[in-house]
Amino acid sequence: MQEKGISYTEKNIQTSPEARKELMSMGHMGVPVIIIDGEEIVGFDKSRMEQLLN
């Protein structure tokens, strides 16, 4: 995303208890969880990310 000039917010669940709680409240137990325009992508799915960003 950085290479494409897309702004994003990274939340590290290892260093931020608030980020961990937020992830768990969304019903997720693993990372990465990427949210693009309200659409959640669980795991790294490059093709889905590109589809949502285009």
C-alpha positions as CSV (number, residue, x, y, z in Angstrom):
1,M,0.0,0.0,0.0
2,Q,2.9,2.3,0.8
3,E,4.4,1.6,-2.7
4,K,1.1,2.7,-4.3
5,G,0.8,5.8,-2.1
6,I,-2.3,4.6,-0.3
7,S,-2.6,5.9,3.2
8,Y,-3.4,3.4,5.9
9,T,-3.3,2.9,9.7
10,E,-1.3,0.0,11.1
11,K,-2.3,-1.4,14.4
12,N,0.1,-3.7,16.2
13,I,-1.7,-6.2,18.4
14,Q,1.6,-7.2,20.1
15,T,2.4,-3.7,21.4
16,S,-1.1,-2.3,21.8
17,P,-3.6,-3.9,24.1
18,E,-6.3,-1.5,22.7
19,A,-5.6,-2.8,19.1
20,R,-5.8,-6.4,20.4
21,K,-9.2,-5.7,22.1
22,E,-10.5,-4.1,19.0
23,L,-9.5,-7.1,16.8
24,M,-11.1,-9.5,19.2
25,S,-14.3,-7.4,19.5
26,M,-14.6,-7.8,15.7
27,G,-14.5,-11.6,16.2
28,H,-11.0,-12.1,14.8
29,M,-8.3,-14.1,16.5
30,G,-5.6,-13.9,13.9
31,V,-3.8,-11.3,11.7
32,P,-3.6,-9.7,9.3
33,V,-7.1,-8.2,9.1
34,I,-7.3,-5.6,6.4
35,I,-10.3,-3.3,6.1
36,I,-10.9,-1.4,2.9
37,D,-14.1,0.7,2.6
38,G,-15.7,-1.4,5.4
39,E,-14.8,-4.7,3.7
40,E,-12.8,-7.0,5.9
41,I,-10.1,-9.2,4.4
42,V,-8.8,-11.9,6.8
43,G,-5.4,-13.0,5.9
44,F,-3.2,-11.7,3.1
45,D,-5.3,-11.8,-0.1
46,K,-3.4,-9.6,-2.6
47,S,-5.9,-10.1,-5.4
48,R,-8.9,-9.1,-3.2
49,M,-7.0,-6.1,-1.9
50,E,-6.2,-4.9,-5.5
51,Q,-9.8,-5.5,-6.5
52,L,-11.1,-3.3,-3.6
53,L,-8.5,-0.6,-4.2
54,N,-9.2,-0.2,-7.9
